[in-house]
Amino acid sequence: MMSEFAFTVPETVTFEEAIALTQSILDKMQAGELSPDAIAAAISELVKTENGARGFFVNYLTSESTIADNPSQEVVQALQSNPDTVSELLVKNLAMSAGMAITHRRNDNHQMAEGSDRVRSRTARIIELVKLPQVYQLAQSLLESAITGEGEYKPFLAKWGYDAEQRQVISEQLQQILN
């Protein structure tokens, strides 16, 4: 039976609480217990805060479920409701998953590498569907930093310690979404 599953996300939602809320939403989506409007409302509410959006993406993009492979129109609409936070996280998730896939392959952890590849492809698919201008602006900035080692995303790249090979792969992924 479909429910309207209304909930409010506290402004002070923690990252961990957001992960748990996302799991609840995904479980109900998979069971067919949420109407399209309830899905859109729940995810929109979640991505209003940075912790909420981060928790949503961590759970949604890494989910073992195939539900994230083809985001529904309701999910896309919900993500479009907070373009600034969502755009930043999409661009960073694309870069981080591309970079981490290399790290995992270097460590002969092919299962983790496949997980990073899945996150990267899911993120690229969401970027394609949400069509947010901010995504392309941020992707261009990150691309410039990945190529030059300077610019707005220099601290982000340094924080994660991406080497030349990883920055190259990140650049290639960003160029794909920019084309």
Summary of the structure (lengths in Angstrom):
residues: 179
radius of gyration: 16.4
end to end distance: 42.7
largest distance: 53.8
contacts: 576
relative contact order: 0.11
helix: 75%
strand: 1%
